[in-house]
Amino acid sequence: MSWIESLPLYRGKQVFLGAVALGVICVVLSVGCTDVRPRQGEQPSNSYMTSDTRHPIPLSSPEGKQHRVVMLQHLETIQGIVSALGEEDYELAKGLTEAHLGFFRHRQAMASQQPENFPPAYHDLAMAHHQAAEDLAQVIPTKDLKQILPKFDGVLKACVACHLEFKLDDRS
């Protein structure tokens, strides 16, 4: 009998969710935070990775810093949700999702930021992200990972879609 077979079922879920969380963190950080530029005289090896076609969001330096804080909070929330699911704390996972990613968070952001500084397409992507979070929060109480993980994937897809489309202006 291998050591894997002797692990309790919940431990296997923790390992799986931990791996998912690590992968998510790597993807989000690499997409949203890197600035890939070839060295002087060097040809880019992969135009997808070197051509930044994202649209800048024209925010002042303080607004840009505040927006970065919000994005970091979203990433920390994703990690917290994965951790809560790994611990089978479905109530905490649902609460984090609703409070930090759902429409409650959207209303807070709209009150503290100037929505007119954001392009309409950004707003549409943000709404899709908040809706995906609400959809996730609705299925978490089922405690069924076969229902939860596809909805969680929808939240991650919404995050990635926005990070692929937009970046903070260089002034930020």
Secondary structure, DSSP 4 states (H G I P E B T S, - for coil): --TTTTS-HHHHHHHHHHHHHHHHHHHHHHHHH----PPTTPPPS-HHHH---PEEE---HHHHHHHHHHHHHHHHHHHHHHHHHHTT-HHHHHHHHHHHTSHHHHHHHHHHS-GGGS-HHHHHHHHHHHHHHHHHHHHGGG--HHHHHHHHHHHHHHHHHHHHHEEE-TT-
